[in-house]
Amino acid sequence: MPWYLYRVLLPNTAQVDCPIIEMCHGCNERITLDPHSGYPLERVYTAPNLSKGYSESHTKKLLSNTNLARKGFTKYVRDKSSGCYVKSVGQQGPNLFKVR
């Protein structure tokens, strides 16, 4: 859902309140009055924010077996047939363990 920043225009004061309002997807109508106070609103335009560092492919790369081994982590994968956890990456720890 898109997020829009609005400024509440308070009468006779320099003080402004900037609530963040979440809009429904596909809603193009602008909000003109604050639903809580009834004062007029003005939309504040800000720079777009793209979080490139936390994409799905970046997370997958960070959690890859080669990267985990290089950083010194140990990864266990559950064996579906026996229910045991088998070491798939890493040097430390047991090769196999069971969970009660």
Secondary structure, 3 states (H helix, E strand, C coil): CCEEEEEECCCCCCCCECCEEECCCCCCCCCCECCCCCCEEEEECCCCCCCHHHCHHHHHHHCCHHHHHHHCCCEEEECCCCCCEEEEECCCCCCEECCC
